[in-house]
Amino acid sequence: MEFHSTEARYELREHVAAITIDRPERRNALNRSVTQTLTEMFVEAGEDPEVWAIVLTGVGDRAFCAGGDLKEFDEIARDDGRFPVPMTGLHRNLFETVLETYKPTIASLNGPALAGGFELAMACDIRIAADHVTLGMPEVKIGMGANFASVLLPRLVPRPIALQMLYTGDPLTAEEAQRWGLVNGVVPRERLAAATDEFVGKVMANAPLTLRRYKEMTTKGWELPVAAALRLNVGPNPYRSEDREEGIRARLEKRAPQWRAR
């Protein structure tokens, strides 16, 4: 599928879908157009059997994503007479789509991830940050809400820390976020691309069907009682796959496996 957008890019390289927000002049903020495009890109990557992992980043180093485009929000409110309220429609929104994409998703944080940008990063499985990055939810400072973060953030960090971030709107540094497990790694900004590639390489060395199984099991079993979660049978069954046969054969023959995702 081709995407005709100047605000987001989609590239498929060696089974990795690289999705890039390209609005550096607006600090990669999410307007209606780029939000719709990103949603479509994640749906495409999730459904494409040639995609085994997804990397999300932004252009420049001023911002990974500054959240919703307040200028557009204000224009919509002026035209329609009301402010657009998120998470109220029948359709899944961007953050839900990313969260429920059953393939590994890695956010390569090239700049601050704030408001909806932080929520977008939280929806990904792994976050690797440049050392100048800050992460936070400043909505409280301008009278807005953060529905997705209000639900997901307390599941990722202790509730008092989540509420501190939500109540004050103060951001965390990359190092602080790493201490709380919100960021998996912090690297100098000039090494971000290389560090992301190194991590993705480690993931891609493993069996793609097993990766999908892990993602779907951990997502759907997140809030279930342990007994119920242990009996989940979701995602592809790696035990009956050709890749399982190849993996064992490769280990016995002391060589790298050649995965086929089947």
N, C-alpha and C positions, 0 to 999 in steps of 0.2 A: 504494500500500500504506500502511495506517495502522499506526502503532506506538503501542501502549498502554503507555507507560512514563513513570514520574515521574522517572527517573534519567537519561534522555537524550532530546533533542528532535531532530526531523527536519523541516526546512522547505525547500520548493522555491520559489525566487524567481528568476525570469528566467533559467532554465536552470542555476542554481547550487543545489546541495544543501548546506544549512547544517546541520551536525551538531554538537550541543552536549552535552557531558557536564554533567549537572546534579546533582552531589552535593557542593555546597560545604561542607556540614558534615563531610564525610569527605575534604576536599581533592581532590574528584573522583577518588577512588581507584576501582580497577577490581575490583568484586566479580563473582561469577559472572553475576548478572543483567544488569548493565550491559555486561559483556564480550560476552555473547550478543547483546544488543540492538544494540550498536555493530557487531558482525560482520554482523548482518542488515541494518543500515542501509547499510553499505558495499556489500554485495552488491546491495541494491536500487538504490543510486545507480549502481553499475557497469553494471547491466543496463537501466536506464531510459533510453531514447533521448532523453528530454526533459532529462536531466541532462548538462551539458557540462563541469562542473567541481564540485569538492567542497571545502568549507571546514570544518575541524574546530577547535573551541575548547572552552573550559570556562567555567563560571559563576564569577563573582567574580574576585579578583586574588590570592588566597592560593595558588592552584595551577592550572596547566593540567591536570595529572594527577600524583598522587603515586605512581602505580604500583599494584601489587596491594594489595588491602585486607587488611592483615596480621591484623586482628581476625577477619575471616572465615576466612582461612587457618588461624589458630590453632584456631578453632572446628571446622573440618573435620577437622583433625588430631586433636583431642580425641575427636570423634565416631567417626571412621573408624579411628583408631589409626595413621594415616600422613599425612604432609604431601603436599598435591597437587603433583605435579611437572609443570612446563609442557613443551610441545613434545614430548610423548611419545605422543599419541594419533594415530589415523588421520586425524582431521579437521584441516583447515587452521585455524590459530588466528587471532586478530584481527590480529596484526601482519602475517602473511603475506597475509591478505585485503586489507589496506590497501595493502601493497607491490605487489600484483598487480592492483589496480584500474586498468584501462587508461584512466583519465581524469585530468586534472591534479588533484592533491590538495595543499591548502595548509593547514598547521597555523598557526593564529593563537594564539601562546603568550601567554596572559593572565596566567600565573604560572609558578612553577617547574615544570619537566618532569623528574621524577626516576624512576629505576628503570624500571618498565614504562611510565610516562608519557613518559620520554625515548625508549624504544623505539618507542612509538606515534608520537611526533613524527618520529623517524628514518624511519619507514615512509612518511611523507608526502614529496612531491616538494620542497616549498618550506616554509621555516619563517620566519615573521616574529614577532619577539619584542618584548615590552615591555621597557623598560630595567632593570626590577628582577628579571628572570627569571634563574634559574640552571638549569643542565642537568647531569645526572650520573647515575652508576650506583653507588649506595651499597650494593648488595647484599652486597659483600664484607665490609662492617662488621657484618652480622648473619648471616653464614654461609649466604647464599643464592647462587644463580647468576644469570646473565644470558645465556641461550642466544642469543637473537636479537641482542642487542648484541654478543656475542662474535664473531658472524659478520659482521654488517653494519657495525659501527663501523670496523673496519680497512679497509673498502672506501670509507669516506667521508672519513677523515682518515689521515695517515701512521700506520703500525702502532705506532711508539713512543708517539705521543700517545694512541692508542686503549688501549694497554696501561697507560699511566700512569693514565688515567681508570679503567680496570677494576681495576688493582692497588690504587690508593689509595682509590677511592670518593669522591674529592674532586670537587665540582662545578666547572663553568666558569661564569663570568659570561656574560651575553649578549654582551658585547663580545669576550670571549675566544673564545666559540663562533663569532662572526662571523669572527674572524681565521683560524680553521681551516676556514671554509666550512660549519660545521654550522648556521649561521643565515644567512639571506639578507639580513635587514634588522633593525635595532634602532631602536625609536621610543619616545618617551615613552608611558607607559602610557595616558594620556588620549587618545593619537592612534592606539592600536592598531587599533581598529575601522575608523577612516577609512583608515589606511594599508593595511589588509588589503583593504578595498573598492577602493582605488585600484589595487592590484596585480591583483586579480581582474578589474577593469575592463579592464586592459591585455590580460590573457589572453583575456577573452571577446570582445575586438574582433577576434580571429583566428579562422580557419576551424576549427570543432570536429572535423571528420574528420582534419585534419592534426595537431591536438593529440593525438588518440587514437593516430594513427600514430606520432608522436614518442614517446609514452609507452610503447607496446608495443615499438617498436624498441629504445629505450634500455634497457628492462627485460630483454627476452629476449636482447639482444646484449651485455649487460654483461660476461659472463665468456667470451664466445666469442672465438676468434682473429679478427683483423681481417678476413681473407679470408672467413671463414664469416659474420661479422656483416654484411658488406657485401652478402651475397646473401640475407639474410633478406627474406621478403616476408610480413609479418604486419600485422594491423590493416587498417582500411579503406584502399582505394587512392584517394587524393585526386585523382590525375591523371584518373580516370574519373568524377569526381563533378560534380553540378550546381553545387556550391559553387566548384569550380575555374573553371567557366565564368563564374559570377557574380563571382568575385574579379577575374579579368582584365578583365571588362566594366566593373566598378566603377572599377578603376584607370584604364582608358582614358577613362571618363566623368568622372573626378575627383570621385567620391562615395564614401560609406561603403558597403561591401558589406552585403547582407542575407543572412546565412547561414541555411541550412535543414537542415544536417547530413545532406545526402544528395547 
